Amino acid sequence: MGVRSYEEYLFKRGKFPLNQRPCCRSYLKTDPINKWLNRYADKDKDIIVTGERREESPFRLLYTEEYQHSSGLLGIRPVLNWTTFQVIDRIIRAGLNMNPLYNCFSRVSCWCCPNKKKWEWYQLKIHFPELFKKVCQWEEELGHTIKYGHTLTDWLKDIA
């Protein structure tokens, strides 16, 4: 598709990605990563280390700690079985600075991901209102909603 941003992707496509399997992931994340890996990675020395955790998604329950990455490299998920608490605890014990987004969210993903849970959209609205308004504006401009035929504003009315 040849896009450089989620907004460009969205308006070329004319609607939001499906919640179950957003194809924006391949265009904006995995395809560019794999392109770089295929060009620069040494398949005999390099590995892929990712931070996916099972508690983040039902689909991740099926993940294994080691896997063959689509680039051909060995992939490792060292925190797959960790909880949010365990991740934060390890960061603090190591004396590292925690990503400030963890002050608002229990996981960090694309700010406009259609897979966000209701409370995550609410957190975005509270802590980053300009980004929340941007998604609401996209819903209006596209005439398409990000969540099952309800605007984000309507969807969050019962908790806002």
Solvent accessible surface area in square Angstrom, and as a share of the most:
residue,aa,sasa,rsa
1,M,99,0.44
2,G,70,0.67
3,V,19,0.11
4,R,222,0.81
5,S,49,0.32
6,Y,29,0.11
7,E,70,0.31
8,E,68,0.30
9,Y,0,0.00
10,L,0,0.00
11,F,79,0.33
12,K,119,0.50
13,R,68,0.25
14,G,37,0.36
15,K,86,0.37
16,F,3,0.01
17,P,3,0.02
18,L,118,0.59
19,N,19,0.10
20,Q,117,0.52
21,R,182,0.67
22,P,5,0.03
23,C,47,0.28
24,C,15,0.09
25,R,91,0.33
26,S,41,0.27
27,Y,73,0.28
28,L,56,0.28
29,K,103,0.44
30,T,49,0.29
31,D,73,0.38
32,P,64,0.40
33,I,81,0.41
34,N,28,0.14
35,K,156,0.66
36,W,142,0.50
37,L,15,0.08
38,N,96,0.49
39,R,185,0.67
40,Y,119,0.45
41,A,20,0.16
42,D,56,0.29
43,K,106,0.45
44,D,136,0.71
45,K,168,0.71
46,D,60,0.31
47,I,84,0.42
48,I,23,0.12
49,V,90,0.52
50,T,40,0.23
51,G,50,0.48
52,E,37,0.17
53,R,8,0.03
54,R,63,0.23
55,E,97,0.43
56,E,24,0.11
57,S,25,0.16
58,P,100,0.63
59,F,137,0.57
60,R,54,0.20
61,L,108,0.54
62,L,154,0.76
63,Y,67,0.26
64,T,79,0.46
65,E,87,0.39
66,E,109,0.49
67,Y,46,0.18
68,Q,129,0.57
69,H,30,0.14
70,S,97,0.63
71,S,7,0.05
72,G,34,0.33
73,L,1,0.01
74,L,75,0.37
75,G,0,0.00
76,I,46,0.23
77,R,22,0.08
78,P,72,0.45
79,V,28,0.16
80,L,1,0.00
81,N,86,0.44
82,W,62,0.22
83,T,59,0.34
84,T,28,0.16
85,F,154,0.64
86,Q,83,0.37
87,V,24,0.14
88,I,39,0.20
89,D,40,0.21
90,R,137,0.50
91,I,35,0.18
92,I,113,0.57
93,R,185,0.68
94,A,62,0.48
95,G,67,0.64
96,L,114,0.57
97,N,151,0.78
98,M,56,0.25
99,N,63,0.32
100,P,95,0.60
101,L,60,0.30
102,Y,50,0.19
103,N,116,0.60
104,C,27,0.16
105,F,20,0.08
106,S,40,0.26
107,R,37,0.13
108,V,62,0.36
109,S,44,0.28
110,C,86,0.51
111,W,81,0.28
112,C,4,0.02
113,C,22,0.13
114,P,0,0.00
115,N,51,0.26
116,K,11,0.05
117,K,97,0.41
118,K,58,0.25
119,W,108,0.38
120,E,5,0.02
121,W,0,0.00
122,Y,57,0.22
123,Q,44,0.20
124,L,3,0.02
125,K,59,0.25
126,I,91,0.46
127,H,83,0.37
128,F,58,0.24
129,P,59,0.37
130,E,106,0.48
131,L,49,0.24
132,F,9,0.04
133,K,135,0.57
134,K,75,0.32
135,V,0,0.00
136,C,29,0.17
137,Q,100,0.45
138,W,5,0.02
139,E,9,0.04
140,E,148,0.66
141,E,100,0.45
142,L,34,0.17
143,G,73,0.70
144,H,66,0.29
145,T,30,0.17
146,I,4,0.02
147,K,9,0.04
148,Y,149,0.56
149,G,66,0.63
150,H,100,0.45
151,T,53,0.31
152,L,0,0.00
153,T,64,0.37
154,D,72,0.37
155,W,54,0.19
156,L,0,0.00
157,K,135,0.57
158,D,111,0.57
159,I,75,0.38
160,A,76,0.59
